[in-house]
Amino acid sequence: MTSIREVPLAAEQAGAPSASEIAALIAEAPEPRPTLPRTFGAMMAREFRVLRRNAIATFTRAVMQPLLFVFVFAYVFPKIGGGFALGGAGAAASAGARAAGGSVNFATILVPGLMASMLLMQGIIAVTFPLVMEFSWQRTIEDRALAPVPIRVLAIQKIVAGAVQSFVGAVIVFPIVLFVHAAGQAPHVSVTNWALFAVILVFASLLTSALGLLLGTIMDPRKMQMLFAVILLPATMLGCVYYPWSALHHIRWLQIAVLVNPMVYMSEGLRAVLTPSLGHMPMWGVLLALIGGTVVFGYLGARTFTKRVLN
């Protein structure tokens, strides 16, 4: 039988480093000096590495919804004679469209709303579902909670990572609506203010991912199917995706009630910079809701996230 003292000798003969050599390597190793930016960058790099490994599934999720919406409303409906138009003889004509005296095809109306829908969907899904897994059966959140930064920084990192996915999902809408449509149904959109366009996209992305962080920390994992039925579906149907907010003036109570929906401000803000000829909400109201909503949801999400991690 080989004695315990013969094990290091056998390891040295096999070419493995001895205990003294390992101790010397540890002693000579540079002392780690983690900083907040470096740690934050490492956590972001981990998020994007995981995202890259699931790139096909993520891309499919981001493309399928806008592709199906545009295919049905901008290609199939006009082909079968059921196209929509806003303005002219349309019953739901907005004040801006009536003043212009022209007819606006549905693809033009759909672009800002579809971008807002993708912002909300991607922002919530990219943050909420991973959080549910990390807090329940995977328990991988514990590893990142040991990082040498406050737990609130980890919450902010989750928001930023989700906002990037939300932003990319909204940008994907552009090539889809430009190429998928029936003849004569191309959307008429143009960015009238690039700086304002960027501000709206950035804060809308941050708002949706902050909302996703809040939902991911307060929802029961066993009731996640309620997320679509109670939150995402009503937010989309009443988020001015398929019609301008000004077109709801015939139903005044509904026009006021939908103001609690964050998607309304995303749709109207994008509509103001992409299709300014259509009636839209005042820009000060849009910016106030997007920036204020980002701060409020970010604070609440970081607070509930910290409590959940500590518990």
DALIN-V840942 format. One record per residue. N is the residue number from 1. RES is the residue in three letters. SS is DSSP state (~ for helix, > for strand, _ for the rest). OMEGA is omega as a letter, one per 30 degrees, with the letter a starting at -180 (* if undefined). Layout:
n->N res->RES ss->SS omega->OMEGA
n->N res->RES ss->SS omega->OMEGA
This chain:
n->1 res->MET ss->_ omega->a
n->2 res->THR ss->_ omega->l
n->3 res->SER ss->_ omega->a
n->4 res->ILE ss->_ omega->a
n->5 res->ARG ss->~ omega->a
n->6 res->GLU ss->~ omega->a
n->7 res->VAL ss->~ omega->l
n->8 res->PRO ss->~ omega->l
n->9 res->LEU ss->~ omega->l
n->10 res->ALA ss->~ omega->l
n->11 res->ALA ss->~ omega->l
n->12 res->GLU ss->~ omega->l
n->13 res->GLN ss->~ omega->l
n->14 res->ALA ss->_ omega->l
n->15 res->GLY ss->_ omega->l
n->16 res->ALA ss->_ omega->l
n->17 res->PRO ss->_ omega->l
n->18 res->SER ss->_ omega->a
n->19 res->ALA ss->~ omega->l
n->20 res->SER ss->~ omega->l
n->21 res->GLU ss->~ omega->l
n->22 res->ILE ss->~ omega->l
n->23 res->ALA ss->~ omega->l
n->24 res->ALA ss->~ omega->l
n->25 res->LEU ss->~ omega->l
n->26 res->ILE ss->~ omega->a
n->27 res->ALA ss->~ omega->a
n->28 res->GLU ss->~ omega->a
n->29 res->ALA ss->_ omega->l
n->30 res->PRO ss->_ omega->l
n->31 res->GLU ss->_ omega->l
n->32 res->PRO ss->_ omega->l
n->33 res->ARG ss->_ omega->a
n->34 res->PRO ss->_ omega->l
n->35 res->THR ss->_ omega->a
n->36 res->LEU ss->~ omega->l
n->37 res->PRO ss->~ omega->a
n->38 res->ARG ss->~ omega->l
n->39 res->THR ss->~ omega->l
n->40 res->PHE ss->~ omega->l
n->41 res->GLY ss->~ omega->l
n->42 res->ALA ss->~ omega->l
n->43 res->MET ss->~ omega->l
n->44 res->MET ss->~ omega->l
n->45 res->ALA ss->~ omega->l
n->46 res->ARG ss->~ omega->l
n->47 res->GLU ss->~ omega->a
n->48 res->PHE ss->~ omega->l
n->49 res->ARG ss->~ omega->l
n->50 res->VAL ss->~ omega->l
n->51 res->LEU ss->~ omega->l
n->52 res->ARG ss->~ omega->l
n->53 res->ARG ss->~ omega->l
n->54 res->ASN ss->_ omega->a
n->55 res->ALA ss->~ omega->a
n->56 res->ILE ss->~ omega->l
n->57 res->ALA ss->~ omega->a
n->58 res->THR ss->~ omega->l
n->59 res->PHE ss->~ omega->l
n->60 res->THR ss->~ omega->l
n->61 res->ARG ss->~ omega->a
n->62 res->ALA ss->~ omega->a
n->63 res->VAL ss->~ omega->a
n->64 res->MET ss->~ omega->a
n->65 res->GLN ss->~ omega->l
n->66 res->PRO ss->~ omega->l
n->67 res->LEU ss->~ omega->a
n->68 res->LEU ss->~ omega->l
n->69 res->PHE ss->~ omega->a
n->70 res->VAL ss->~ omega->a
n->71 res->PHE ss->~ omega->a
n->72 res->VAL ss->~ omega->a
n->73 res->PHE ss->~ omega->a
n->74 res->ALA ss->~ omega->l
n->75 res->TYR ss->~ omega->a
n->76 res->VAL ss->~ omega->a
n->77 res->PHE ss->~ omega->l
n->78 res->PRO ss->~ omega->a
n->79 res->LYS ss->~ omega->a
n->80 res->ILE ss->_ omega->l
n->81 res->GLY ss->_ omega->a
n->82 res->GLY ss->_ omega->a
n->83 res->GLY ss->_ omega->l
n->84 res->PHE ss->_ omega->l
n->85 res->ALA ss->> omega->l
n->86 res->LEU ss->> omega->a
n->87 res->GLY ss->_ omega->l
n->88 res->GLY ss->_ omega->a
n->89 res->ALA ss->_ omega->a
n->90 res->GLY ss->_ omega->a
n->91 res->ALA ss->_ omega->a
n->92 res->ALA ss->_ omega->a
n->93 res->ALA ss->_ omega->l
n->94 res->SER ss->_ omega->a
n->95 res->ALA ss->~ omega->a
n->96 res->GLY ss->~ omega->a
n->97 res->ALA ss->~ omega->l
n->98 res->ARG ss->~ omega->l
n->99 res->ALA ss->~ omega->l
n->100 res->ALA ss->~ omega->l
n->101 res->GLY ss->_ omega->a
n->102 res->GLY ss->_ omega->l
n->103 res->SER ss->_ omega->a
n->104 res->VAL ss->> omega->a
n->105 res->ASN ss->> omega->a
n->106 res->PHE ss->~ omega->l
n->107 res->ALA ss->~ omega->l
n->108 res->THR ss->~ omega->l
n->109 res->ILE ss->~ omega->a
n->110 res->LEU ss->~ omega->a
n->111 res->VAL ss->~ omega->a
n->112 res->PRO ss->~ omega->a
n->113 res->GLY ss->~ omega->l
n->114 res->LEU ss->~ omega->l
n->115 res->MET ss->~ omega->l
n->116 res->ALA ss->~ omega->l
n->117 res->SER ss->~ omega->l
n->118 res->MET ss->~ omega->l
n->119 res->LEU ss->~ omega->a
n->120 res->LEU ss->~ omega->a
n->121 res->MET ss->~ omega->a
n->122 res->GLN ss->~ omega->a
n->123 res->GLY ss->~ omega->a
n->124 res->ILE ss->~ omega->a
n->125 res->ILE ss->~ omega->a
n->126 res->ALA ss->~ omega->a
n->127 res->VAL ss->~ omega->a
n->128 res->THR ss->~ omega->a
n->129 res->PHE ss->~ omega->l
n->130 res->PRO ss->~ omega->l
n->131 res->LEU ss->~ omega->l
n->132 res->VAL ss->~ omega->l
n->133 res->MET ss->~ omega->a
n->134 res->GLU ss->~ omega->a
n->135 res->PHE ss->~ omega->a
n->136 res->SER ss->_ omega->a
n->137 res->TRP ss->_ omega->a
n->138 res->GLN ss->_ omega->a
n->139 res->ARG ss->_ omega->a
n->140 res->THR ss->_ omega->l
n->141 res->ILE ss->~ omega->a
n->142 res->GLU ss->~ omega->l
n->143 res->ASP ss->~ omega->a
n->144 res->ARG ss->~ omega->l
n->145 res->ALA ss->~ omega->l
n->146 res->LEU ss->_ omega->l
n->147 res->ALA ss->_ omega->a
n->148 res->PRO ss->_ omega->l
n->149 res->VAL ss->_ omega->l
n->150 res->PRO ss->_ omega->a
n->151 res->ILE ss->~ omega->l
n->152 res->ARG ss->~ omega->l
n->153 res->VAL ss->~ omega->l
n->154 res->LEU ss->~ omega->l
n->155 res->ALA ss->~ omega->l
n->156 res->ILE ss->~ omega->l
n->157 res->GLN ss->~ omega->l
n->158 res->LYS ss->~ omega->l
n->159 res->ILE ss->~ omega->a
n->160 res->VAL ss->~ omega->l
n->161 res->ALA ss->~ omega->l
n->162 res->GLY ss->~ omega->l
n->163 res->ALA ss->~ omega->l
n->164 res->VAL ss->~ omega->l
n->165 res->GLN ss->~ omega->l
n->166 res->SER ss->~ omega->l
n->167 res->PHE ss->~ omega->a
n->168 res->VAL ss->~ omega->l
n->169 res->GLY ss->~ omega->l
n->170 res->ALA ss->~ omega->a
n->171 res->VAL ss->~ omega->l
n->172 res->ILE ss->~ omega->a
n->173 res->VAL ss->~ omega->a
n->174 res->PHE ss->~ omega->a
n->175 res->PRO ss->~ omega->a
n->176 res->ILE ss->~ omega->a
n->177 res->VAL ss->~ omega->l
n->178 res->LEU ss->~ omega->a
n->179 res->PHE ss->~ omega->a
n->180 res->VAL ss->_ omega->l
n->181 res->HIS ss->_ omega->l
n->182 res->ALA ss->_ omega->l
n->183 res->ALA ss->_ omega->l
n->184 res->GLY ss->_ omega->a
n->185 res->GLN ss->_ omega->l
n->186 res->ALA ss->_ omega->l
n->187 res->PRO ss->_ omega->l
n->188 res->HIS ss->_ omega->a
n->189 res->VAL ss->_ omega->l
n->190 res->SER ss->_ omega->a
n->191 res->VAL ss->_ omega->a
n->192 res->THR ss->_ omega->a
n->193 res->ASN ss->_ omega->a
n->194 res->TRP ss->~ omega->a
n->195 res->ALA ss->~ omega->l
n->196 res->LEU ss->~ omega->l
n->197 res->PHE ss->~ omega->l
n->198 res->ALA ss->~ omega->l
n->199 res->VAL ss->~ omega->a
n->200 res->ILE ss->~ omega->a
n->201 res->LEU ss->~ omega->a
n->202 res->VAL ss->~ omega->a
n->203 res->PHE ss->~ omega->l
n->204 res->ALA ss->~ omega->l
n->205 res->SER ss->~ omega->l
n->206 res->LEU ss->~ omega->a
n->207 res->LEU ss->~ omega->a
n->208 res->THR ss->~ omega->l
n->209 res->SER ss->~ omega->l
n->210 res->ALA ss->~ omega->l
n->211 res->LEU ss->~ omega->l
n->212 res->GLY ss->~ omega->l
n->213 res->LEU ss->~ omega->l
n->214 res->LEU ss->~ omega->a
n->215 res->LEU ss->~ omega->a
n->216 res->GLY ss->~ omega->a
n->217 res->THR ss->~ omega->a
n->218 res->ILE ss->~ omega->a
n->219 res->MET ss->_ omega->l
n->220 res->ASP ss->_ omega->a
n->221 res->PRO ss->~ omega->a
n->222 res->ARG ss->~ omega->a
n->223 res->LYS ss->~ omega->a
n->224 res->MET ss->_ omega->l
n->225 res->GLN ss->_ omega->l
n->226 res->MET ss->~ omega->a
n->227 res->LEU ss->~ omega->a
n->228 res->PHE ss->~ omega->a
n->229 res->ALA ss->~ omega->a
n->230 res->VAL ss->~ omega->a
n->231 res->ILE ss->~ omega->a
n->232 res->LEU ss->~ omega->a
n->233 res->LEU ss->~ omega->l
n->234 res->PRO ss->~ omega->l
n->235 res->ALA ss->~ omega->l
n->236 res->THR ss->~ omega->a
n->237 res->MET ss->~ omega->a
n->238 res->LEU ss->_ omega->a
n->239 res->GLY ss->_ omega->a
n->240 res->CYS ss->_ omega->l
n->241 res->VAL ss->_ omega->a
n->242 res->TYR ss->_ omega->a
n->243 res->TYR ss->_ omega->l
n->244 res->PRO ss->_ omega->l
n->245 res->TRP ss->~ omega->a
n->246 res->SER ss->~ omega->l
n->247 res->ALA ss->~ omega->l
n->248 res->LEU ss->~ omega->a
n->249 res->HIS ss->~ omega->l
n->250 res->HIS ss->~ omega->l
n->251 res->ILE ss->_ omega->a
n->252 res->ARG ss->~ omega->a
n->253 res->TRP ss->~ omega->l
n->254 res->LEU ss->~ omega->l
n->255 res->GLN ss->~ omega->l
n->256 res->ILE ss->~ omega->a
n->257 res->ALA ss->~ omega->a
n->258 res->VAL ss->~ omega->l
n->259 res->LEU ss->~ omega->l
n->260 res->VAL ss->~ omega->a
n->261 res->ASN ss->_ omega->a
n->262 res->PRO ss->~ omega->a
n->263 res->MET ss->~ omega->l
n->264 res->VAL ss->~ omega->a
n->265 res->TYR ss->~ omega->l
n->266 res->MET ss->~ omega->a
n->267 res->SER ss->~ omega->a
n->268 res->GLU ss->~ omega->l
n->269 res->GLY ss->~ omega->l
n->270 res->LEU ss->~ omega->l
n->271 res->ARG ss->~ omega->a
n->272 res->ALA ss->~ omega->a
n->273 res->VAL ss->~ omega->a
n->274 res->LEU ss->~ omega->a
n->275 res->THR ss->_ omega->a
n->276 res->PRO ss->_ omega->l
n->277 res->SER ss->_ omega->l
n->278 res->LEU ss->_ omega->l
n->279 res->GLY ss->_ omega->a
n->280 res->HIS ss->_ omega->a
n->281 res->MET ss->_ omega->l
n->282 res->PRO ss->_ omega->a
n->283 res->MET ss->~ omega->l
n->284 res->TRP ss->~ omega->l
n->285 res->GLY ss->~ omega->l
n->286 res->VAL ss->~ omega->a
n->287 res->LEU ss->~ omega->l
n->288 res->LEU ss->~ omega->a
n->289 res->ALA ss->~ omega->a
n->290 res->LEU ss->~ omega->a
n->291 res->ILE ss->~ omega->l
n->292 res->GLY ss->~ omega->l
n->293 res->GLY ss->~ omega->l
n->294 res->THR ss->~ omega->a
n->295 res->VAL ss->~ omega->a
n->296 res->VAL ss->~ omega->a
n->297 res->PHE ss->~ omega->l
n->298 res->GLY ss->~ omega->l
n->299 res->TYR ss->~ omega->a
n->300 res->LEU ss->~ omega->l
n->301 res->GLY ss->~ omega->l
n->302 res->ALA ss->~ omega->a
n->303 res->ARG ss->~ omega->l
n->304 res->THR ss->~ omega->l
n->305 res->PHE ss->~ omega->l
n->306 res->THR ss->~ omega->l
n->307 res->LYS ss->~ omega->a
n->308 res->ARG ss->~ omega->l
n->309 res->VAL ss->~ omega->a
n->310 res->LEU ss->~ omega->l
n->311 res->ASN ss->_ omega->*
